[in-house]
């Protein structure tokens, strides 16, 4: 098992607000431990085209939930649940969207059925541990079986992008989403 995986700038272009903007060679690093050890993720700091560095984002397959513990830094967790019509998720319609500010010492629960990603809004590394049962780089980094990345890719990200505005985080609506029925933005301003 090779536990280290990375998410490169080239791969992240699929979900960036400005895919042609320059960015670091690697946006984040993942050390995967499976069910025996907690996973560790480390984000670079900074922005790409004004958008803070983030994870790719995904929806869990099946009834899998996850808890992230923030070990270092600060950021924003984005969670969204898609509208379901007769058991089919509507990728351009969001039933519920949440933005949750997080800092070292916090934990955030990702319920089953919710897509999620985490954004580094701080000036230093953002470091988290999580309890996802993925095992090694081949099981987790490039479209793992436990998660669906395609819906996020088709929509070029989540319903909102987290951008830097006047030195602080702000949210920009992703125009590919037709509807957001319910949202909790945790007092983060819209840009």
Secondary structure, DSSP 4 states (H G I P E B T S, - for coil): ---EEEEEHHHHGGG-TTTTS---SEEEEEE--TTTS-EEEEEPPSEETTEEPB---EEESSS--EEEEEEESEEEEEEEEEEEETTEEEEEEEEEEEEEEEETT-EEEE-TT-EEEEEE-SSS-EEEEE-----SHHHHTTT-TTEE-HHHHHTTS-SEEEEEETTEEEEEE-TT--EE--EE-TTPPB-
